[in-house]
Amino acid sequence: MFTRIAAAETRHLDAIRTALAAYGVADPTAGKAAGTFATPAVQASYDRLLAQGTASQDAALRTGQAAERADITALSTALKGLTAPRLQNIYTNLLDASRAHLATFGNWLGG
Protein backbone atom coordinates (compact mmCIF):
# COMPACT_ATOMS: atom_id res chain seq x y z
CA MET A 1 0.00 0.00 0.00
CA PHE A 2 2.68 2.51 0.98
CA THR A 3 5.36 1.37 -1.49
CA ARG A 4 4.67 3.97 -4.19
CA ILE A 5 4.49 6.86 -1.74
CA ALA A 6 7.70 5.70 -0.03
CA ALA A 7 9.45 5.56 -3.42
CA ALA A 8 8.16 9.04 -4.27
CA GLU A 9 9.46 10.40 -0.97
CA THR A 10 12.89 8.96 -1.79
CA ARG A 11 12.82 10.76 -5.14
CA HIS A 12 11.83 13.98 -3.37
CA LEU A 13 14.76 13.67 -0.98
CA ASP A 14 17.08 13.05 -3.93
CA ALA A 15 15.81 16.24 -5.61
CA ILE A 16 16.47 18.25 -2.47
CA ARG A 17 19.94 16.72 -2.06
CA THR A 18 20.74 17.61 -5.67
CA ALA A 19 19.64 21.21 -5.08
CA LEU A 20 21.67 21.43 -1.87
CA ALA A 21 24.75 20.25 -3.74
CA ALA A 22 24.12 22.67 -6.62
CA TYR A 23 23.93 25.60 -4.18
CA GLY A 24 26.88 24.42 -2.08
CA VAL A 25 24.77 23.82 1.02
CA ALA A 26 25.73 21.01 3.38
CA ASP A 27 23.26 18.13 3.49
CA PRO A 28 21.92 17.90 7.06
CA THR A 29 21.02 14.24 6.48
CA ALA A 30 24.48 13.17 5.35
CA GLY A 31 25.81 10.29 7.39
CA LYS A 32 22.59 9.91 9.36
CA ALA A 33 20.53 6.75 9.49
CA ALA A 34 16.96 6.89 8.22
CA GLY A 35 14.75 8.40 10.90
CA THR A 36 17.62 10.30 12.55
CA PHE A 37 17.58 14.10 12.42
CA ALA A 38 20.02 16.77 13.63
CA THR A 39 17.32 19.21 14.70
CA PRO A 40 15.63 18.19 17.97
CA ALA A 41 12.23 19.59 16.92
CA VAL A 42 12.31 17.62 13.66
CA GLN A 43 13.36 14.47 15.52
CA ALA A 44 10.53 14.92 18.03
CA SER A 45 8.00 15.41 15.24
CA TYR A 46 9.25 12.31 13.42
CA ASP A 47 9.14 10.23 16.61
CA ARG A 48 5.61 11.43 17.41
CA LEU A 49 4.31 10.69 13.92
CA LEU A 50 6.00 7.29 13.88
CA ALA A 51 4.41 6.36 17.20
CA GLN A 52 0.98 7.54 16.03
CA GLY A 53 1.22 5.67 12.76
CA THR A 54 2.17 2.28 14.16
CA ALA A 55 -1.09 1.70 16.04
CA SER A 56 -3.01 0.37 13.01
CA GLN A 57 -3.35 0.73 9.27
CA ASP A 58 -5.98 3.45 9.69
CA ALA A 59 -3.69 5.24 12.14
CA ALA A 60 -0.87 5.05 9.59
CA LEU A 61 -3.13 6.53 6.90
CA ARG A 62 -4.33 9.32 9.18
CA THR A 63 -0.76 10.05 10.22
CA GLY A 64 0.21 10.17 6.56
CA GLN A 65 -2.56 12.70 6.00
CA ALA A 66 -1.31 14.82 8.91
CA ALA A 67 2.25 14.73 7.59
CA GLU A 68 1.13 15.72 4.09
CA ARG A 69 -0.99 18.58 5.44
CA ALA A 70 2.02 19.86 7.39
CA ASP A 71 4.19 19.53 4.26
CA ILE A 72 1.63 21.43 2.17
CA THR A 73 1.59 24.28 4.68
CA ALA A 74 5.39 24.43 4.93
CA LEU A 75 5.94 24.21 1.16
CA SER A 76 3.28 26.84 0.43
CA THR A 77 4.90 29.21 2.90
CA ALA A 78 8.41 28.53 1.58
CA LEU A 79 7.33 29.04 -2.03
CA LYS A 80 6.28 32.61 -1.26
CA GLY A 81 9.87 33.51 -0.43
CA LEU A 82 11.66 31.67 -3.23
CA THR A 83 13.05 33.57 -6.18
CA ALA A 84 15.36 30.97 -7.72
CA PRO A 85 13.51 29.29 -10.62
CA ARG A 86 15.17 25.92 -9.95
CA LEU A 87 13.99 25.92 -6.34
CA GLN A 88 10.54 27.21 -7.28
CA ASN A 89 10.23 24.25 -9.65
CA ILE A 90 11.37 21.72 -7.05
CA TYR A 91 9.09 23.12 -4.34
CA THR A 92 6.12 23.31 -6.74
CA ASN A 93 6.66 19.66 -7.67
CA LEU A 94 6.92 18.70 -4.01
CA LEU A 95 3.73 20.62 -3.24
CA ASP A 96 1.87 18.89 -6.09
CA ALA A 97 3.12 15.51 -4.85
CA SER A 98 2.03 16.24 -1.28
CA ARG A 99 -1.44 17.14 -2.50
CA ALA A 100 -1.59 13.90 -4.50
CA HIS A 101 -0.38 11.87 -1.51
CA LEU A 102 -2.98 13.53 0.73
CA ALA A 103 -5.72 12.56 -1.73
CA THR A 104 -4.36 9.01 -1.94
CA PHE A 105 -4.41 8.60 1.83
CA GLY A 106 -8.00 9.88 1.82
CA ASN A 107 -8.98 7.40 -0.89
CA TRP A 108 -7.41 4.54 1.05
CA LEU A 109 -9.42 5.59 4.10
CA GLY A 110 -12.56 5.37 2.01
CA GLY A 111 -13.32 8.95 1.39
C-alpha positions as semicolon CSV with decimal commas, in nm:
position;residue;x (nm);y (nm);z (nm)
1;M;0,000;0,000;0,000
2;F;0,268;0,251;0,098
3;T;0,536;0,137;-0,149
4;R;0,467;0,397;-0,419
5;I;0,449;0,686;-0,174
6;A;0,770;0,570;-0,003
7;A;0,945;0,556;-0,342
8;A;0,816;0,904;-0,427
9;E;0,946;1,040;-0,097
10;T;1,289;0,896;-0,179
11;R;1,282;1,076;-0,514
12;H;1,183;1,398;-0,337
13;L;1,476;1,367;-0,098
14;D;1,708;1,305;-0,393
15;A;1,581;1,624;-0,561
16;I;1,647;1,825;-0,247
17;R;1,994;1,672;-0,206
18;T;2,074;1,761;-0,567
19;A;1,964;2,121;-0,508
20;L;2,167;2,143;-0,187
21;A;2,475;2,025;-0,374
22;A;2,412;2,267;-0,662
23;Y;2,393;2,560;-0,418
24;G;2,688;2,442;-0,208
25;V;2,477;2,382;0,102
26;A;2,573;2,101;0,338
27;D;2,326;1,813;0,349
28;P;2,192;1,790;0,706
29;T;2,102;1,424;0,648
30;A;2,448;1,317;0,535
31;G;2,581;1,029;0,739
32;K;2,259;0,991;0,936
33;A;2,053;0,675;0,949
34;A;1,696;0,689;0,822
35;G;1,475;0,840;1,090
36;T;1,762;1,030;1,255
37;F;1,758;1,410;1,242
38;A;2,002;1,677;1,363
39;T;1,732;1,921;1,470
40;P;1,563;1,819;1,797
41;A;1,223;1,959;1,692
42;V;1,231;1,762;1,366
43;Q;1,336;1,447;1,552
44;A;1,053;1,492;1,803
45;S;0,800;1,541;1,524
46;Y;0,925;1,231;1,342
47;D;0,914;1,023;1,661
48;R;0,561;1,143;1,741
49;L;0,431;1,069;1,392
50;L;0,600;0,729;1,388
51;A;0,441;0,636;1,720
52;Q;0,098;0,754;1,603
53;G;0,122;0,567;1,276
54;T;0,217;0,228;1,416
55;A;-0,109;0,170;1,604
56;S;-0,301;0,037;1,301
57;Q;-0,335;0,073;0,927
58;D;-0,598;0,345;0,969
59;A;-0,369;0,524;1,214
60;A;-0,087;0,505;0,959
61;L;-0,313;0,653;0,690
62;R;-0,433;0,932;0,918
63;T;-0,076;1,005;1,022
64;G;0,021;1,017;0,656
65;Q;-0,256;1,270;0,600
66;A;-0,131;1,482;0,891
67;A;0,225;1,473;0,759
68;E;0,113;1,572;0,409
69;R;-0,099;1,858;0,544
70;A;0,202;1,986;0,739
71;D;0,419;1,953;0,426
72;I;0,163;2,143;0,217
73;T;0,159;2,428;0,468
74;A;0,539;2,443;0,493
75;L;0,594;2,421;0,116
76;S;0,328;2,684;0,043
77;T;0,490;2,921;0,290
78;A;0,841;2,853;0,158
79;L;0,733;2,904;-0,203
80;K;0,628;3,261;-0,126
81;G;0,987;3,351;-0,043
82;L;1,166;3,167;-0,323
83;T;1,305;3,357;-0,618
84;A;1,536;3,097;-0,772
85;P;1,351;2,929;-1,062
86;R;1,517;2,592;-0,995
87;L;1,399;2,592;-0,634
88;Q;1,054;2,721;-0,728
89;N;1,023;2,425;-0,965
90;I;1,137;2,172;-0,705
91;Y;0,909;2,312;-0,434
92;T;0,612;2,331;-0,674
93;N;0,666;1,966;-0,767
94;L;0,692;1,870;-0,401
95;L;0,373;2,062;-0,324
96;D;0,187;1,889;-0,609
97;A;0,312;1,551;-0,485
98;S;0,203;1,624;-0,128
99;R;-0,144;1,714;-0,250
100;A;-0,159;1,390;-0,450
101;H;-0,038;1,187;-0,151
102;L;-0,298;1,353;0,073
103;A;-0,572;1,256;-0,173
104;T;-0,436;0,901;-0,194
105;F;-0,441;0,860;0,183
106;G;-0,800;0,988;0,182
107;N;-0,898;0,740;-0,089
108;W;-0,741;0,454;0,105
109;L;-0,942;0,559;0,410
110;G;-1,256;0,537;0,201
111;G;-1,332;0,895;0,139
